[in-house]
Amino acid sequence: KTTSRQGSFMPSIEQFIRLHEPQPPQEGIPCCHAADFDAAFFDSGFFATYDIHCPDNIARAANKRQAEYFAGRWLAARVMEEFGIHNFKLSADTRGCPQWPDGLIGSLSHGDDHVQCCVGERKNFRAIGIDVQAPITQAAAEKLQMRILSSAERDRLAQSSLALSTGVALCFSAKESLYKAVYPIVRRYFGYRSAELLAIDETQQTLRFRLEEELTELPGCPMEVTLHYQCQPERLRTTLLLTTGG
């Protein structure tokens, strides 16, 4: 433990966050790290101790939100170090989009006790979007699908062998990943109904979406995208990688 600015004992970073086994960078493949954290062991003094920028809105936020934000930026710093970039202050624009250093592009996702970060080189990727979600109940899925899915999308989901709770959570996560990847290209806010589920490939674990014409008319915006998904008992993850050659 160390002493915080308030004079009390600060929990150690090891108590707060535990890094999963990191995957070393490989040419042409994004570097992805994951970690678990416990907000009960978070101290706002971590921002100063580990030289991580804390914007005003986060400084005013509840302890849980500060813990999530810090965990994401701390993990992003670990990933950027894999590319030889140290002490970079990862800021965000007014929409919360992280501003990565020259030469890199990435995405962050965090929940109550888990965070992931995926970063690649701009020479290989023009957009990256990841999202991690905890499982949801059947009742929650029934409500959520009405908000984020069209009737055609609900029909396609029903035709798959995925449980409703899994399928809706995957679609929600995929549309979050899609937004994180495409927003930096179009620089325009868009909602869940701006991307339509076209197909689910359960063998390849992919989801294919078509974007609305209002977006695809903008420079650089793809017409269709394919995301990969992973389902685990404790969480599911979706990933969208737009390569420079695609």
Secondary structure, 3 states (H helix, E strand, C coil): CEECCCCCEECCHHHHEEECCCCCCECCECEEEEEEECHHHCCCCHHHHCCCCCCHHHHCCCHHHHHHHHHHHHHHHHHHHCCCCCCCCCEECCCCCEECCCCEEEEEEECCCEEEEEEEECCCEEEEEEEEECCCCHHHHHHHHHHHCCHHHHHHHHCCCCCHHHHHHHHHHHHHHHHHHHHHHHCCCCCHHHEEEEEEECCCCEEEEEECHHHHCCCCCCCEEEEEEEECCCCEEEEEEEECCC
